[in-house]
Amino acid sequence: MKWFRRKNEQSWEVVGCECIDPVPMIDEDDELDILRVRDTATCGTYIFDLGKRSPQGSDYCRAVLFARQQLLQEIVKNSYNILLLESWTLILYRKGKSHRIEVQYAGRPAHVSGKAPPFRPPPFMAVLESQHLFS
């Protein structure tokens, strides 16, 4: 199989990448009655086109928060209500003056009886708040 690309069309160049390995999102002190845990992690990939605007630290944070919210909505559809482990990868692409952010968010869904504990922020968000992250 041959792949053809227009001669004048640029491809997306990877400018930077941040990966956060799976982090437990509940403490041992949390007394939760976990009824079931999914065998595998659930993952979602979300792409945000920024156009010709240069990305800021807040853009990265908003992208990760949005990806997490979307993943939480997906697990609720399958009758889960918390994520025991969470991880994410953020990739910044550039094509000419255009920028794109890709976020891959993953988590291990579970269902707890009663009221689920309040959601904590995604792990290691402070990494993204730096302005010089992908400079």
Long-range contacts (C-beta under 8 A, 24 or more apart in sequence): 10-95, 10-96, 11-95, 12-93, 12-94, 12-95, 12-100, 13-93, 13-94, 13-95, 14-91, 14-92, 14-93, 15-92, 15-93, 15-94, 15-99, 15-134, 16-91, 16-92, 16-133, 16-134, 17-89, 17-90, 17-91, 17-92, 18-60, 18-89, 18-90, 18-127, 18-128, 18-133, 19-87, 19-88, 19-89, 20-87, 20-88, 20-89, 20-122, 20-123, 20-124, 20-127, 21-87, 22-85, 22-86, 22-87, 22-106, 22-108, 23-85, 23-86, 23-87, 23-123, 23-124, 24-84, 24-85, 25-82, 25-83, 25-84, 25-85, 25-86, 25-107, 25-120, 25-123, 26-82, 26-84, 26-117, 30-117, 32-82, 32-112, 32-117, 33-112, 33-113, 33-114, 34-84, 34-110, 34-111, 34-112, 35-110, 35-111, 35-112, 35-113, 36-110, 36-111, 37-84, 37-108, 37-109, 37-110, 37-111, 38-78, 38-80, 38-108, 38-109, 38-110, 40-108, 41-85, 41-87, 41-106, 41-107, 41-108, 42-71, 42-74, 42-75, 42-106, 42-107, 42-108, 42-109, 43-71, 43-104, 43-105, 43-106, 44-70, 44-71, 44-74, 44-104, 44-105, 44-106, 45-102, 45-103, 45-104, 46-70, 46-102, 46-103, 46-104, 46-105, 47-100, 47-101, 47-102, 47-103, 48-100, 48-101, 48-102, 48-103, 49-98, 49-99, 49-100, 50-98, 50-99, 50-100, 50-101, 51-98, 51-99, 52-97, 52-98, 52-99, 53-99, 54-99, 55-92, 55-99, 55-101, 55-134, 56-131, 57-128, 57-129, 57-130, 57-131, 57-133, 58-129, 59-101, 60-90, 60-92, 60-101, 60-128, 60-129, 60-133, 61-125, 61-128, 61-129, 63-90, 63-101, 63-103, 64-88, 64-90, 64-103, 64-105, 64-122, 64-125, 64-128, 65-122, 66-103, 67-103, 67-104, 67-105, 68-105, 68-122, 70-105, 71-105, 71-106, 71-107, 72-119, 75-107, 75-109, 78-109, 79-111, 80-109, 80-110, 80-111, 81-110, 81-111, 81-112, 81-116, 82-109, 82-110, 82-111, 82-112, 82-116, 82-117, 83-107, 83-108, 83-109, 83-110, 84-108, 84-109, 84-110, 86-122, 86-123, 87-123, 88-122, 88-123, 90-128, 92-134
